[in-house]
Amino acid sequence: MGTCLIRHNINHGLIVPTLPPSTRACCHSVLFYNLLRAANTWSKHVQALSGLIRTMRPRQWTKNILFVFPALIFDGQLFELTPFLRVTFAALLLILASGSVYIMNDLVDIEKDRAHPRKKNRPLPSGQLPVPLAIGTAITLPIITVLIAFAWEPNLAAVLITYLIVQVAYSFYLKNVVILDVLTVTAGFMLRVIAGVVVIDVANFSPWLYACSGLLALFLIVGKRRQEYVQLGEHALNTRPIFKNYNLPLLDDMLRMVMTSTFITYVLYTIETDTVKMLDVNLTLLTVPFVIYGLFYYMYLIHVKGEGGAPDEVLLTDRNLQIDIALWGLTFVFLIYLLPAIINQP
């Protein structure tokens, strides 16, 4: 065995044809062992990288489409290449920043997540993602993201810094303060909208859209809290200690109030905005039925189907909701981009 190893090292892994069969077989075994060890190491690296990406919540990246792009869309710049690329790059930086926040949250809640029936399978609680790698990424990723943003668009860097400060405050304190916990998460959505505004020249973005976006986010967040409270039952306090300050009637009242406020605010937006008018009638009122259906249908999913605990999964899997959102979006595209071209034809 010693001779085999010496020959193996001297020849850099090559098998010398003149070796006796027993020595040649030994060298084959060593080579196979080294290949197996290298494959095992590579597999661990791949698993760790996969776990890191999963911890950054790819499903949650849809938030950056729904909340970063409104300024581009409603200002009539969707089909202009430069603004589109700028908003897309801003969304990418927000994905990296929010991904680092998710890693930090999982590090803080790793023990609680191990007691959660679903979250225990996340990469950190399950051990797929090594803690040192998670800590290193949570520290370096936001720094790199902010530096890139500062070099490209300082206003966006300011938004990202604010976002990170708010999220750190949430992870270590505000998530344990009743009412402020849901409002802080809502602030993260609002900052996404602002990020989409500061990277382009906006001329026709109604302030009402800030209110609509914030209330829609709050509606989804309260719905998620409500479903977690119901689904976790007696184990709710083990995963979210803040649930000691909530009960089902309070969460239901908050959900109804926010849903109503979202609808009224959206109607006011469609009345007040000057985006598309014909004969002094604001045509954006045509989109109101889609919003009514979407809000009512989501309440149906919560109260009848028992869904809503993961809004991102609902958005990616529920066909009726996808069709409603698509029709709403296509109607706006028609009103903002196609109808004016048709009207202004000679």
SEKOLLUM-385227 format. One record per residue: residue in three letters; x, y, z of N, C-alpha, C in turn. Coordinates in steps of 0.1 Angstrom, whole numbers, plus 5000, padded with zeros to 4 digits. Example, Ala and Ser with C-alpha at 12.3 -4.5 7.8 and 13.67 -1.06 7.14 Angstrom:
BEGIN
ALA513249435078512349555078513249675078/SER512849785071513749895071512950005079/
***
This chain:
BEGIN
MET500849885000500050005000500950125000/GLY502050125008502950245009503550264995/THR504050154988504650174975503650234965/CYS502450184966501350234957501250384959/LEU501150434971501050574974502150654969/ILE503450604971504550674966504550684951/ARG504250574944504250584930503150674925/HIS502050664932500850754928501150904929/ASN501950934940502251074941503351124932/ILE504351034930505451074921504951094906/ASN504051004902503551014889502251104887/HIS501951174898500851264897499551194893/GLY499251084899498051014896498050924884/LEU499150914876499150834865499550684868/ILE498950594862499250454865500350404856/VAL501450354862502650304854502350164849/PRO502350144836501950014831502849894836/THR504049924840504949814844504749764858/LEU503749834865503549794879502849654880/PRO503149584890502549454892501049474893/PRO500249364890498749384891498249424905/SER498849364915498349404929498549554932/THR499749604928500049744930499149834922/ARG498949794909498049864900496649874906/ALA496149764911494849764917494749854929/CYS495849854937495949944948495850094944/CYS496550124934496550264929495150304924/HIS494550214917493150234912492250264924/SER492450194935491550214947491750354953/VAL493050394953493350524959492750634950/LEU492950614937492350714927490850724929/PHE490250604930488750604931488350674944/TYR489150644955488850704968488950864967/ASN489950914960490151054959489051124951/LEU488651054940487551104932486251104940/LEU486051004948484850994956484851104966/ARG485951134972486051234982485851374976/ALA486451394964486251524957484751544953/ALA484151434949482751444945481851474957/ASN482251414968481451434981481651584985/THR482851634984483051774988482351864978/TRP482351834965481651914956480151914958/SER479651794962478251784965477851874977/LYS478651874987478351954999478352104995/HIS479352144986479352284982478052324975/VAL477652234966476452254958475252264967/GLN475152174977474052174986473952304994/ALA475152344998475252475006474852594998/LEU475252594985474852704976473352704974/SER472852584971471452564969470652614982/GLY471152574994470552615006470552765008/LEU471652835004471852975005470853044996/ILE470652994984469653054975468253034980/ARG467952924985466652894991466352985002/THR467353015011467253095022466953245018/MET467353285006467153415001465653424995/ARG464953314996463453314992463253354978/PRO463553274968463253314954461753334951/ARG460953264959459453284957459053434961/GLN459853484970459453624975459953734965/TRP460753694955461253794945460053854937/THR458953784937457753844930457353984936/LYS457754004948457454134955458054244947/ASN459254224941459954324935459354354921/ILE458554264916457854294903456554374907/LEU455854334917454654394921454754534927/PHE455954554934456054684941457154774936/VAL458054724928459154814923458754874909/PHE457954794901457654844888456454934886/PRO455654954896454455044894454855184889/ALA455855244894456255374889456555374874/LEU457255274869457555264855456255244847/ILE455355154852454155124844453255234844/PHE452955294855451855394856452355534851/ASP453655544849454155674844454255664829/GLY453855554823453855534808455255514802/GLN456155454810457555424805457855284804/LEU456855194804457155054804457855004792/PHE457655064780458255024768459455104764/GLU459955184773461155264770462355184776/LEU463355164768464355064772465155114784/THR465655234784466555284795465855284808/PRO464655344810463955334823463655194827/PHE463255104817462954964820464254894826/LEU465354914820466554854825466954904838/ARG466755034841467155094854466255034865/VAL464955024862464054974873464354824875/THR464654754864465054614865466254594874/PHE467254674871468554664879468254704894/ALA467354804896466954834910466254724917/ALA465454654909464754534915465754424918/LEU466754404910467854304913468554344925/LEU468954464927469654504940468754484952/LEU467454514950466554484961466354334965/ILE466454254954466454114957467654074965/LEU468854124962470054094970469954144984/ALA469454264986469254324999468254255007/SER467154225001466054155009466554005011/GLY467353945002467853815005468753815017/SER469553915018470453915030469653935043/VAL468454005042467654015054466953885057/TYR466553805047465953675050466953585057/ILE468253595052469253515059469453555073/MET469453685076469653735089468453685098/ASN467253695093466053655100466153515104/ASP466553425094466653285097467753255108/LEU468753335107469853315118469353355131/VAL468553455132467953505145466953405150/ASP466153345141465053265145465353115143/ILE466553075142466952935139466352835149/GLU466352865161465852775171464352765171/LYS463652885169462252885168461752815156/ASP462552825145462152765132462252615133/ARG463152565142463252415143462052355150/ALA461252445157460052395163458752415154/HIS458952485143457852515134457652395125/PRO456352355123456152235114456552255100/ARG456552375094457052395080458452455079/LYS458752545088459952625087461152535091/LYS460952425099462052345103462752275091/ASN462152275079462752225067463552325059/ARG463652445064464452545058465852515059/PRO466752565050468152515050468952535063/LEU468652655069469452675082468952585093/PRO467652585096467252495107467552345104/SER467452305092467752165088469152125087/GLY470052225087471452205086472052195072/GLN471252215062471752215048472652335046/LEU472352445052473152565050474052585063/PRO475352585062476252605073476052745079/VAL476052755092475852875099476952975096/PRO478252945095479253035092479053095078/LEU478653015068478453075055477253165055/ALA476253135062475053225063475453355070/ILE476253355080476653475087477553565078/GLY478453505071479353575062478553645051/THR477553565045476753625034475853735040/ALA475253725051474453825057475153955060/ILE476453945062477254065065477754125052/THR478354045043478954095031477954135020/LEU476854065018475954085007475354225008/PRO474854275019474254405019475254515017/ILE476454495022477554595020477854615005/ILE478054494998478354504984477154564976/THR475954524980474754584973474654734975/VAL474854784987474754924989475855004982/LEU477054944981478155004974477955014959/ILE477354914954476954914939475955014937/ALA474955024945473855124944474355264945/PHE475255284955475855424957476655464944/ALA477355374938478155404926477255434914/TRP476055374914475155384903474155494905/GLU473455494916472355584919472255614934/PRO472855724938472955744953471555744960/ASN470555794953469155794959468755654962/LEU469055564953468655424955469455364967/ALA470755404968471555364979470955404993/ALA470355534993469755585005468455495008/VAL467755454998466555375000466955235006/LEU468055185000468455045004468955055019/ILE469755155022470155175036469055185046/THR468055265042466855275050466155145052/TYR466055075041465354945041466054845050/LEU467454845049468154755057468054785072/ILE468154915075467954965089466654915095/VAL465554935087464254905092464154755094/GLN464754675085464654525086465454475098/VAL466654535100467454495112466654525125/ALA466054645125465254685137464054585139/TYR463554545128462454445129462954315134/SER464054265129464554135133464854125147/PHE465454235153465954225166465054295177/TYR464054365172463154425182461654445178/LEU461454515167460154555163459154435160/LYS459654315157458854205154458154155167/ASN458654205179458054165192457154275197/VAL456854385189456054495194454754485186/VAL453654475194452354455187451954575178/ILE451354545167450954635157452154685149/LEU453254735156454454785149455054665141/ASP454854545145455454435137454954435123/VAL453654445121453054435108453254565100/LEU453354675107453554805101454954815095/THR455954755103457354755098457554675086/VAL456854565085456954485073456354555061/THR455254625064454654715053455554825048/ALA456354875058457354975054458354925044/GLY458654795045459554735035458954735021/PHE457654715020457054715007456954865001/MET456754955010456655095006458055145001/LEU459055095007460455135003460755074989/ARG460154954986460254904973459654994962/VAL458455044965457855134956458755254954/ILE459255314965460055434964461355404955/ALA461855284957463055244949462755254934/GLY461555214930461255214916461055354911/VAL460755444920460555584917461855664915/VAL462755644924463955724925464955694913/VAL464855584906465855554896465455604882/ILE464155654881463755714868463155844870/ASP462955924859462256054860460756034859/VAL460156054870458656024871457956154869/ALA456956154860456156274858454656264862/ASN454156134862452756114864452456004873/PHE453155994884452955884894452155944906/SER450855904907449955964917450355924931/PRO450356014941450655984955449655874960/TRP448455874954447455764958448055624956/LEU448955604947449555474945450455434956/TYR451055524963451755494975450855434985/ALA449755504987448755454997448155324993/CYS447855304980447355174975448355064978/SER449555084974450554984976450754944990/GLY450855044999451055025013449854945019/LEU448654985016447554915021447354775016/LEU447654755003447654614998448654525005/ALA449854585007450954505014450454475028/LEU449854575035449354545049448254445049/PHE447354445039446354345037446954205036/LEU447954185028448554055026449254015039/ILE449954105046450654075058449754035070/VAL448654105072447654075082447053935079/GLY446753915066446153785062447153675065/LYS448353695063449453595066449453565081/ARG449453675089449553655103448253585108/ARG447153615103445953555107445953395104/GLN446453365092446553225089447553145097/GLU448653215100449653155109449153125122/TYR448353225127447753205141446853095141/VAL446053075131445052965130445752835128/GLN446652825119447252695115448252645126/LEU448952735133449852685144449152655157/GLY447952715159447252675171447952695184/GLU448052595192448752605205450252625204/HIS450752595192452252615190452652755185/ALA451652845183451852975178452953055185/LEU452853045199453753125207455153075206/ASN455352945202456752885201457452945189/THR456752985179457353025166457253185165/ARG456153245170456053385170455553435184/PRO456453475193456053515206455053635206/ILE455153715195454253825194452753785194/PHE452453665191451053615190450453615204/LYS451153635215450553645228449753775229/ASN450053875220449354005220448254005209/TYR448053895202446953895192445953785196/ASN444753795190443753685190443053695177/LEU442253595174441553585161440653695158/PRO439753735168438853855165439653975161/LEU440754005168441554125165442054115151/LEU442654005147443253985134442153985123/ASP440953935126439853945116439454085114/ASP439354155125438854305124439954385116/MET441154355119442254425112442254395097/LEU441954265094441954225080440754295072/ARG439554295078438454355072438654505070/MET439254575081439454715080440454745069/VAL441554675068442554705058442054675044/MET441254565042440654535029439754645024/THR438954695033438054805030438854935026/SER439854965034440655075032441355065018/THR441854945015442554925002441654954991/PHE440354904991439454924981439055064979/ILE438755134990438355274989439555364984/THR440755334989441855414984442155394969/TYR441955264964442155244950441055314942/VAL439855314946438755384939439155534939/LEU439555594950439955734950441155764940/TYR442055664939443155684930442555694916/THR441655594912441155594898440355724895/ILE439755784906438955904903439856024902/GLU440956034910441756154911442856154901/THR443356034896444556034887444156094873/ASP445156154867444956214854445556124843/THR445755994847446455904837445755894824/VAL444455854824443755834812442355894814/LYS442055994806440656054806440156064792/MET438756044791438056064778436756124781/LEU436456234775435256304778435056334793/ASP436256374799436256404814435856294823/VAL435956174818435656054826436955974827/ASN437355944839438655874842438455724839/LEU439055684828438855544823439455434832/THR440355484841440955384850439855324860/LEU438755384861437655324868437255184863/LEU437555154850437255024844438054914851/THR439154944858439954844865439454814879/VAL438454884884437954864898437354724899/PRO436554674890436054534892437054434894/PHE438254444887439254344890439854354904/VAL439954474909440454484923439354434933/ILE438154464930437054404939437154254939/TYR437254194928437254044927438553994934/GLY439654054931440954014938440854014953/LEU440354124958440254134973439254034979/PHE438054024973437053924977437553784976/TYR438253754965438753614962439753584972/TYR440653674976441753644986441053624999/MET440053695003439353665015438653525015/TYR438153485003437653355002438753245004/LEU439953274998441053175001441353165015/ILE441353275023441653275037440653205045/HIS439353245044438253205053437653065048/VAL437653035036437052915031438052805028/LYS439152845021440152745016441252725026/GLY441352815036442352805046443752835041/GLU443852915030445152955024445453095028/GLY446553145023446953285026448053295036/GLY448553185042449653185051450953215044/ALA450953195031452153225023451653295010/PRO451553425010451053494999451753474986/ASP453153454987453953434975453553304968/GLU453253194976452853074970451453084964/VAL450553154970449253174965449353244951/LEU450153344951450353424938450853334927/LEU451753244930452453164920451653034916/THR450653004924449952874922448452894919/ASP447752994923446353014922446053064908/ARG445352984900445153024886444153144885/ASN443053134893442053244893442653384896/LEU443453384906444153504910445053554900/GLN445753464893446753504883445953564871/ILE444853504867444053554856443553694859/ASP443053714872442553844876443653954875/ILE444753924880445854014880446354044865/ALA446353944857446753964843445654044836/LEU444454024838443354114832443454254836/TRP443754274850443854404855445054474848/GLY446154404847447354464841447154494827/LEU446554404819446354424805445454544802/THR444454554811443554674810444254804812/PHE445154804822445954924824446854954812/VAL447454844807448354864795447654924783/PHE446454874781445554924770445255074773/LEU444855104785444455244788445555344787/ILE446755304792447855394793448655404780/TYR448755284773449755284762449055274748/LEU447955194747447355174734446255274731/LEU445355294740444255384738444655524733/PRO445655594740446055724736446555724721/ALA447255614717447755604703446555594694/ILE445555524698444355504689443655644688/ILE443455714699442655834699443455944691/ASN444755944692445556054686445856024671/GLN445355914666445555884652444955994643/PRO445556044633444956144624443756094616/
***
